[in-house]
Amino acid sequence: MTWNDYFLILFDSCCATYRRGIRDFQHLYSGEDLAFLATIGYQAREFFDFVEDFCDDGTPTPSTALLVAAARRDFFLTVQHGVTSQQVLTRDALPSFGHTLAGVPYLPRILAKARAKLRGELDPDLMFCCGGDRNFLSKHGSIPPADFLRHVWAAGDNDDKLVAWLKAQTP
């Protein structure tokens, strides 16, 4: 079975468990599931956040969750060479909702979250692709979350490059 097939099967299984009323993410996974998540550079909680939002709101979809996971997995395997970062981006270190970059509100926040998501450094209480992120991406040309991650990756530390790309997407 390929990793993406396992991901989708696990996503469906977790959704079914969640809908049965088991809402504690620590009770959703077998040892094999946790080992699988580690191979793609994913934490149990970040996987659960996508399950929870999908079950409660219908979005992001399982395919969006898979594409976001693919971006993280690719970064984990190619840039981090399968080594998990020990850094964590906490709520206190995250730019606030009111910060701007190049006149674009919320961009510093989603950019910090995207970079941390790629590196696997998001605090378990933070989610890349939360409602606020989805709203931002929608307002700026309906950018798919995984596409945003890949452009953040390609831009590296060059905020100007990312800003130029973002402004070209914005209607």
Buried (B, 14 or more C-beta within 10 A) or exposed (E): EEBBEBBBEBBEBBBEBBEEEEBEBEEBBEEEBBEBBBEBBBBBBBBBBBBBBBBEEEEBEBEBBBBBBBBBBBBBBEEBEEEEEEEBBEEEEBBEEEBEBEEBEBBBBBBBBBBBBBBBBBBEEBBBBBEBBBEBBEBBBEBBBBBBBBBBBEBEEEBEBBBEBBEEBEE
